Amino acid sequence: MEALFRIKLIGSINQDECDFSRCGRTDRGVSAMNQVISLTVRSKLTEEELTDPKNDEKEIDYIKSINQALPDDIRVHSACLRPPKGFDARFSCTFRHYKYIFNGDGLDIDAMNTAASYYLGENDFRNFCKIDASKQITNFKRSILVSQIDPLEGEKNMYVFNLKGTAFLWHQVRCMVAVLLTVGQGLEAPEIVKELLDISLNPSRPTYKMAHDIPLVLYDCGFTDNVKWTSGPMRNFNVNASVNGLWNDYKIKAIISDFMRSFCNMKYKDDSQKIHINLGDGLGQAMKKYIMYEYRPKLETAEQINSKWRGKKLESKKRPHTNI
């Protein structure tokens, strides 16, 4: 928003004033590719001229202008100059596709895939998310279209959890991955997913840590065919050149990290008796003894969390306010 304001495409960084909406909301540390935002920006054209594609060449080169104002690791590659009436990046989206990348060392991928298959279809995911009481959500049912683990092409012993759904709850993907990783380690059976999806059996979530944020990528967002994207060849060249530069830097850093890892592995031997719960961060959570989800303390139910928040809100309104 600051970049758009700086190049005078919007008159204020207040999102409400430019009808701002984004398709996917990601946690801090989570990457996004093909993220879509919708907003009202300044134009060179009249309302009538905007309706005719022949006038596109006279329009502001939004892609070039915005990319010049953004850091190298954020790029705009396409724009829709004539979105359908009522288009909203969030509510017009037909699916979100997430990818979670992880190392397969010590993991039973077949068991994880069995567990992942239980996510498919419409289910209540209240035990696979963090409840935001301020939103007062009462419907935790979400539809999962694809849920499978595939080898990551070109990378030895690396895998990707492909997850596609119509919408997701707060921290839902990272919670789903955390449970899959315990299955992969043989600490839980694949059927634990079924049990946690059964709200009559588990009305509230057992305590467990979410998977690491860095390996998670919002990979794609889907829209109907009447959303037409455009990007010229020169724009694509500039975007590709910038991305190639980033890839080169990260690839070299990865190789240097491999040097360090090889050296440290020669010097260090893990002889501790602790169990390390895989969280996708390469470190894990150390525990003397693993406690299965079935026997862990449970968080409050969604109804209790929502009710407590409403009570606090009501109490704050009743308190006398003093103007100074």
Buried (B, 14 or more C-beta within 10 A) or exposed (E): BEBBBEBEBBEEBEBEEBEBBBBBEBEEEBBBBBBBBBBEBEBEBEEEBBEEEEBBEEBBBBBBBBBEBBEEEEBBBBBBBBBEEEBEBBEBBEBBBBBBBBBBEEBBBEBBBBBBBBBBEEBBBBBBBBBBBEEBBEEBEBEBBBBBBEEBEEEEEBBBBBBBBBBBBBBBBBBBBBBBBBBBBEBBBBEBBBBBBEBEEBBBBBEBEBBBBEBBBBBBBBBEEEBBEBEEEEBEEBBEEBBEEEEEEEEEEEEEEEEEEEEEEEEEEEEEEEBBBBBBEEEBBEEEEEEEBEEEEEBBBBEBBBBEBEEEEEEEEEEEEEEE
